[in-house]
Amino acid sequence: MRGYWKTFGLLSFAALGVLWCLSPWLLTVFGASYAEGATVMRVFLLGSLGAHWLRVPYGHLLSAVGRADLNTYVNGAALAATIPLCWWAIPVWGIVGAAGAMATMLWVSGGLYALVFELHLRRQSQV
């Protein structure tokens, strides 16, 4: 994972940082009024960073070691947690709340993937 973070993690951070800065301009492609959505795009970019750093690599590692079933459990837990989070955040903050809930769940599920993978490794080393 350290090698992954040194290369792709750093690259993800840089690419998403560029998109963060360019988001108001990029959204004008759809019309001037879309530039107001830069806040939502930036929230999603923060969530994408969590997906790139944790969720995707650890999810693939779980599948690679033959534990795709654990992917299903983590995804189910993330979905179960997303529903009440959206139920609460959307009425309070609207579309930004929805984006924040999804970004949060990308980080949380990534953390769960990392935790489950580390627990799997420890369990395998005890066998």
ChimeraX attribute file (.defattr): number of C-alpha atoms within 10 A of each C-alpha:
attribute: neighborCount
match mode: 1-to-1
recipient: residues
	/A:1	12
	/A:2	7
	/A:3	8
	/A:4	12
	/A:5	16
	/A:6	10
	/A:7	11
	/A:8	13
	/A:9	19
	/A:10	13
	/A:11	14
	/A:12	17
	/A:13	19
	/A:14	12
	/A:15	13
	/A:16	18
	/A:17	16
	/A:18	11
	/A:19	16
	/A:20	19
	/A:21	12
	/A:22	13
	/A:23	21
	/A:24	19
	/A:25	13
	/A:26	15
	/A:27	17
	/A:28	15
	/A:29	10
	/A:30	9
	/A:31	9
	/A:32	11
	/A:33	9
	/A:34	14
	/A:35	17
	/A:36	13
	/A:37	15
	/A:38	19
	/A:39	16
	/A:40	16
	/A:41	19
	/A:42	23
	/A:43	20
	/A:44	22
	/A:45	21
	/A:46	20
	/A:47	21
	/A:48	21
	/A:49	20
	/A:50	24
	/A:51	22
	/A:52	20
	/A:53	21
	/A:54	23
	/A:55	22
	/A:56	17
	/A:57	17
	/A:58	24
	/A:59	25
	/A:60	15
	/A:61	17
	/A:62	22
	/A:63	14
	/A:64	10
	/A:65	11
	/A:66	10
	/A:67	15
	/A:68	14
	/A:69	11
	/A:70	17
	/A:71	22
	/A:72	12
	/A:73	14
	/A:74	19
	/A:75	17
	/A:76	13
	/A:77	13
	/A:78	18
	/A:79	15
	/A:80	11
	/A:81	15
	/A:82	18
	/A:83	13
	/A:84	11
	/A:85	18
	/A:86	19
	/A:87	13
	/A:88	15
	/A:89	18
	/A:90	16
	/A:91	11
	/A:92	12
	/A:93	12
	/A:94	13
	/A:95	16
	/A:96	19
	/A:97	20
	/A:98	23
	/A:99	24
	/A:100	23
	/A:101	24
	/A:102	22
	/A:103	22
	/A:104	20
	/A:105	20
	/A:106	25
	/A:107	21
	/A:108	20
	/A:109	26
	/A:110	25
	/A:111	19
	/A:112	22
	/A:113	26
	/A:114	20
	/A:115	13
	/A:116	19
	/A:117	21
	/A:118	14
	/A:119	12
	/A:120	15
	/A:121	13
	/A:122	11
	/A:123	10
	/A:124	9
	/A:125	8
	/A:126	6
	/A:127	5
